[in-house]
Amino acid sequence: MGKPWLSKFYQLCEDTQQPMIRETFHLVSKRDKNVCNFLGGGLLIGGSDNKLIYRHYVTLYFVFCVDSSESELGILDLIQVFVETLDNCFENIYELDLIFHVDKVHSILTEMVMGVMVLETNMNEIVTQIDAQNKLEKSEAGLEGAPAHAISGKECESS
């Protein structure tokens, strides 16, 4: 079975997450590459009330489970923007990026989707926000490494 490197649930009990991931992988991985990227949800996924929308990129599957009112093409576009943003941030996305930079990947997804609401689909805006967050984290890390003794202006003049 494939390994889920990233999963994000917005409305679900913890005890059904792993069975749902297994069912999703089973439904998506057995599909032929020539069929459409939408399929009805299985029993654990909510049946006909929900659907799986996915894209397969080399070794990675990106799958969103949404209710039946969502636009399939809109979610496919969201997946495309997510993957392009990951490519931009990691200079080509690979499984190892998802493993070793899981916090950054979650940050990117959070810039795009919060709760069940799509917030941003402009890749440039997402990258700008992620870069600003990275700069803030670096400046905070720099403060942690700063000496505990602050130098006043008089001390600098006498040196």
Salt bridges, closest charged atoms under 4 A:
GLU72 OE2 - LYS51 NZ 2.98
GLU155 OE1 - HIS149 NE2 3.34
